[in-house]
Amino acid sequence: MLIDILTLFPEMFDGPFDHSIIKRAIEREIVKIKLHNIRDHGVGKHKVVDDYPYGGGEGMVMMPEPLHNSLKTLNIDKDTPVVLLTPQGRKFDQKTADDLAKHKRLVFICGRYEGVDERVRQHMVTDEISIGDYVISGGELAVMVVVDGIIRRLPGALGAEIEQDSMMNGLLEFPQYTRPAQYEQWEVPPVLLSGNHAEIAKWRRQQSIERTAVRRPDLLKNAELSASERQYIEDEMKDK
């Protein structure tokens, strides 16, 4: 996969993309990430990329020309998603990550300031994504989250643990423990020390279901649950 990122601050990506899963995926040539400085296509000798909003108001707006010229240099196929990271976009979730991971190429635009000129939305992007209902300084941090979520879904980027990831079956992950078996007065659940893999799997599944029901009940509607598991949730919730 090829991922192009258009940003005013390419240096922000040095740390996150130089470590862990993303670094390994790049080294294995599973993914290639190219950073493009929008300011290289700024207007005039001062490479201006933003201006005051028409109609008045606070802050600055990213101009359409630098973004348009940046995109034109990429020779993008019509089937390649061009995604703007913005609080106004649809919320990023596991399904979105899975869908985007199916493409051979992705282009991301990092918004800044008070946002981008509306003509960018209307004529240059194919999708708009938000990582949550809150405001951060720019799209750079958001695209780091999105890219990490996508790369985890690429074949070869992770081992067998990918299927145990929280959210992969629509449920939150079960509780995890490691050594020592007892720390202070806090003990690991005995079933995890039993060596009975069937009972451990059963316990983990039940814990995952219960945790989701309590913390993120909104996920249950689309979770992969049997009829008996849904009945169990209904019965448990009645008692709470």
FINU-906688 format. One record per residue (C-alpha): residue number from 1; residue in one letter; x, y, z. Coordinates in steps of 0.001 Angstrom, whole numbers. Layout:
BEGIN
{NUM; "a"; {X; Y; Z}}
...
% end
This chain:
BEGIN
{1; "m"; {0; 0; 0}}
{2; "l"; {1063; 3565; -716}}
{3; "i"; {-62; 6291; 1686}}
{4; "d"; {392; 9953; 754}}
{5; "i"; {-22; 12556; 3493}}
{6; "l"; {-419; 16251; 2691}}
{7; "t"; {550; 18382; 5675}}
{8; "l"; {2001; 21726; 6717}}
{9; "f"; {4102; 19993; 9372}}
{10; "p"; {5762; 16848; 7944}}
{11; "e"; {8290; 16805; 10793}}
{12; "m"; {5494; 15836; 13196}}
{13; "f"; {5456; 12338; 11700}}
{14; "d"; {9114; 11489; 12353}}
{15; "g"; {8552; 9890; 15758}}
{16; "p"; {5282; 7956; 15322}}
{17; "f"; {6271; 6437; 11981}}
{18; "d"; {9769; 5449; 13113}}
{19; "h"; {8716; 2964; 15769}}
{20; "s"; {6819; -250; 16445}}
{21; "i"; {4273; -1696; 14020}}
{22; "i"; {4414; 1083; 11440}}
{23; "k"; {8207; 955; 11269}}
{24; "r"; {8174; -2827; 10798}}
{25; "a"; {5506; -2588; 8101}}
{26; "i"; {7621; -36; 6237}}
{27; "e"; {10763; -2164; 6573}}
{28; "r"; {8879; -5218; 5253}}
{29; "e"; {7641; -3104; 2319}}
{30; "i"; {4046; -3779; 3297}}
{31; "v"; {3376; -57; 3202}}
{32; "k"; {5137; 3006; 1855}}
{33; "i"; {4384; 6400; 3398}}
{34; "k"; {5164; 9641; 1574}}
{35; "l"; {4898; 13026; 3264}}
{36; "h"; {4167; 16097; 1142}}
{37; "n"; {4599; 19635; 2443}}
{38; "i"; {1622; 21701; 1313}}
{39; "r"; {3718; 24844; 1749}}
{40; "d"; {5880; 23761; -1202}}
{41; "h"; {2902; 24753; -3339}}
{42; "g"; {2044; 27926; -1446}}
{43; "v"; {1068; 31103; -3279}}
{44; "g"; {3669; 33739; -4176}}
{45; "k"; {7263; 34130; -3079}}
{46; "h"; {6250; 33759; 564}}
{47; "k"; {4499; 30426; -95}}
{48; "v"; {1244; 31546; 1534}}
{49; "v"; {-1165; 28708; 2355}}
{50; "d"; {-3900; 30453; 4357}}
{51; "d"; {-5955; 33646; 4341}}
{52; "y"; {-8739; 35439; 6192}}
{53; "p"; {-12272; 34030; 5781}}
{54; "y"; {-14718; 35826; 3502}}
{55; "g"; {-17547; 37312; 5527}}
{56; "g"; {-15315; 37939; 8520}}
{57; "g"; {-14569; 35841; 11557}}
{58; "e"; {-11663; 34714; 13681}}
{59; "g"; {-8688; 32707; 12484}}
{60; "m"; {-7386; 31736; 9076}}
{61; "v"; {-8615; 29309; 6422}}
{62; "m"; {-6441; 27033; 4284}}
{63; "m"; {-6532; 28229; 676}}
{64; "p"; {-7673; 25900; -2130}}
{65; "e"; {-4796; 26590; -4530}}
{66; "p"; {-1905; 25083; -2509}}
{67; "l"; {-3933; 21956; -1762}}
{68; "h"; {-5096; 21591; -5354}}
{69; "n"; {-1576; 21972; -6718}}
{70; "s"; {-258; 19497; -4152}}
{71; "l"; {-2831; 16920; -5221}}
{72; "k"; {-2123; 17451; -8919}}
{73; "t"; {1523; 16467; -8442}}
{74; "l"; {498; 13047; -7097}}
{75; "n"; {-1122; 11688; -10291}}
{76; "i"; {-3991; 10159; -8345}}
{77; "d"; {-6198; 7503; -9943}}
{78; "k"; {-9936; 8120; -9836}}
{79; "d"; {-10388; 5095; -7542}}
{80; "t"; {-7941; 6367; -4909}}
{81; "p"; {-9644; 7773; -1797}}
{82; "v"; {-8639; 11340; -949}}
{83; "v"; {-9489; 11778; 2718}}
{84; "l"; {-9705; 15037; 4659}}
{85; "l"; {-9201; 14772; 8412}}
{86; "t"; {-11754; 17116; 9970}}
{87; "p"; {-14086; 17277; 12998}}
{88; "q"; {-16948; 17465; 10487}}
{89; "g"; {-16197; 14038; 9020}}
{90; "r"; {-17778; 10666; 9714}}
{91; "k"; {-16395; 9023; 12817}}
{92; "f"; {-13468; 6656; 12320}}
{93; "d"; {-14114; 3109; 13530}}
{94; "q"; {-12889; -425; 12925}}
{95; "k"; {-15084; -945; 9869}}
{96; "t"; {-13713; 2236; 8305}}
{97; "a"; {-10162; 1035; 8969}}
{98; "d"; {-10960; -2326; 7369}}
{99; "d"; {-12527; -691; 4314}}
{100; "l"; {-9633; 1710; 3768}}
{101; "a"; {-7109; -1110; 4187}}
{102; "k"; {-8493; -2744; 1029}}
{103; "h"; {-7173; 34; -1203}}
{104; "k"; {-3763; 16; -2876}}
{105; "r"; {-3305; 3729; -2302}}
{106; "l"; {-4676; 6345; 91}}
{107; "v"; {-4243; 10118; 190}}
{108; "f"; {-4794; 12070; 3407}}
{109; "i"; {-5098; 15837; 3811}}
{110; "c"; {-4346; 17294; 7240}}
{111; "g"; {-6531; 20285; 7989}}
{112; "r"; {-5245; 23220; 10056}}
{113; "y"; {-6296; 26599; 11402}}
{114; "e"; {-10068; 27173; 11077}}
{115; "g"; {-10292; 24468; 8425}}
{116; "v"; {-10078; 24358; 4648}}
{117; "d"; {-11816; 26365; 1953}}
{118; "e"; {-15165; 24692; 1242}}
{119; "r"; {-14190; 24182; -2402}}
{120; "v"; {-11613; 21653; -1238}}
{121; "r"; {-14435; 19610; 291}}
{122; "q"; {-16660; 20009; -2731}}
{123; "h"; {-14189; 19260; -5506}}
{124; "m"; {-10985; 17663; -4220}}
{125; "v"; {-11744; 15079; -1535}}
{126; "t"; {-13751; 11868; -1678}}
{127; "d"; {-14221; 11354; 2058}}
{128; "e"; {-14011; 13207; 5365}}
{129; "i"; {-13062; 11459; 8595}}
{130; "s"; {-13054; 12494; 12248}}
{131; "i"; {-11447; 10587; 15124}}
{132; "g"; {-13926; 11904; 17676}}
{133; "d"; {-16200; 14654; 18871}}
{134; "y"; {-13505; 17004; 20109}}
{135; "v"; {-11154; 19597; 18643}}
{136; "i"; {-7386; 19213; 18312}}
{137; "s"; {-4808; 21521; 16754}}
{138; "g"; {-4747; 19888; 13342}}
{139; "g"; {-5229; 16818; 11206}}
{140; "e"; {-1712; 15500; 11747}}
{141; "l"; {-2476; 13791; 15046}}
{142; "a"; {-5723; 12455; 13615}}
{143; "v"; {-4082; 10942; 10546}}
{144; "m"; {-1509; 9207; 12762}}
{145; "v"; {-4367; 7427; 14513}}
{146; "v"; {-6077; 6536; 11238}}
{147; "v"; {-2911; 5295; 9535}}
{148; "d"; {-1999; 3135; 12533}}
{149; "g"; {-5473; 1585; 12507}}
{150; "i"; {-5234; 866; 8778}}
{151; "i"; {-1725; -588; 8786}}
{152; "r"; {-2686; -3062; 11519}}
{153; "r"; {-5162; -4566; 9041}}
{154; "l"; {-2655; -5081; 6231}}
{155; "p"; {-1592; -8711; 5666}}
{156; "g"; {1771; -9368; 7290}}
{157; "a"; {1818; -6258; 9463}}
{158; "l"; {803; -8219; 12556}}
{159; "g"; {855; -11820; 13650}}
{160; "a"; {-2020; -13963; 14913}}
{161; "e"; {-2762; -11452; 17685}}
{162; "i"; {-4691; -9284; 15239}}
{163; "e"; {-7799; -11401; 15658}}
{164; "q"; {-7679; -10816; 19416}}
{165; "d"; {-7511; -7045; 19061}}
{166; "s"; {-10163; -5131; 20911}}
{167; "m"; {-13008; -4360; 18476}}
{168; "m"; {-12100; -7060; 15961}}
{169; "n"; {-15257; -9027; 16792}}
{170; "g"; {-17210; -5950; 17760}}
{171; "l"; {-16451; -6353; 21476}}
{172; "l"; {-14030; -4774; 23902}}
{173; "e"; {-11030; -6875; 24845}}
{174; "f"; {-11090; -9157; 27876}}
{175; "p"; {-8949; -8318; 30957}}
{176; "q"; {-5252; -9133; 30617}}
{177; "y"; {-2892; -10297; 33390}}
{178; "t"; {793; -11176; 33647}}
{179; "r"; {3264; -12237; 36350}}
{180; "p"; {3257; -12300; 39335}}
{181; "a"; {127; -14324; 40051}}
{182; "q"; {-333; -12285; 43216}}
{183; "y"; {810; -8705; 43718}}
{184; "e"; {81; -7078; 47071}}
{185; "q"; {-3400; -8488; 47819}}
{186; "w"; {-4453; -8556; 44156}}
{187; "e"; {-4654; -11991; 42545}}
{188; "v"; {-4971; -13206; 38981}}
{189; "p"; {-8270; -15042; 38359}}
{190; "p"; {-7641; -18765; 39027}}
{191; "v"; {-9044; -19866; 35667}}
{192; "l"; {-6127; -18183; 33870}}
{193; "l"; {-3681; -20306; 35872}}
{194; "s"; {-5559; -23567; 35329}}
{195; "g"; {-4060; -24513; 31970}}
{196; "n"; {-7561; -25428; 30744}}
{197; "h"; {-7642; -23636; 27414}}
{198; "a"; {-11332; -24243; 26806}}
{199; "e"; {-12276; -22735; 30161}}
{200; "i"; {-9885; -19830; 29625}}
{201; "a"; {-11448; -19081; 26234}}
{202; "k"; {-14915; -19271; 27767}}
{203; "w"; {-13928; -16916; 30597}}
{204; "r"; {-12351; -14420; 28220}}
{205; "r"; {-15390; -14425; 25982}}
{206; "q"; {-17730; -13828; 28909}}
{207; "q"; {-15538; -11055; 30292}}
{208; "s"; {-15383; -9402; 26887}}
{209; "i"; {-19166; -9477; 26552}}
{210; "e"; {-19762; -8164; 30066}}
{211; "r"; {-17200; -5389; 29714}}
{212; "t"; {-18744; -4252; 26442}}
{213; "a"; {-22255; -4347; 27894}}
{214; "v"; {-21188; -2089; 30766}}
{215; "r"; {-18735; 261; 29069}}
{216; "r"; {-19837; 396; 25430}}
{217; "p"; {-23378; -991; 25103}}
{218; "d"; {-23683; 821; 21774}}
{219; "l"; {-21317; -1762; 20258}}
{220; "l"; {-23537; -4735; 21046}}
{221; "k"; {-25967; -4085; 18212}}
{222; "n"; {-23390; -5065; 15576}}
{223; "a"; {-21254; -7429; 17664}}
{224; "e"; {-20782; -11075; 16674}}
{225; "l"; {-22941; -12732; 19337}}
{226; "s"; {-24891; -15976; 19495}}
{227; "a"; {-28544; -16026; 20495}}
{228; "s"; {-27623; -17437; 23905}}
{229; "e"; {-25050; -14679; 24439}}
{230; "r"; {-27579; -11997; 23614}}
{231; "q"; {-30019; -13599; 26027}}
{232; "y"; {-27288; -13684; 28678}}
{233; "i"; {-26689; -9954; 28235}}
{234; "e"; {-30388; -9234; 28477}}
{235; "d"; {-30696; -11267; 31678}}
{236; "e"; {-27595; -9709; 33223}}
{237; "m"; {-28711; -6171; 32441}}
{238; "k"; {-32064; -6829; 34134}}
{239; "d"; {-30263; -7583; 37378}}
{240; "k"; {-28161; -4410; 37331}}
% end
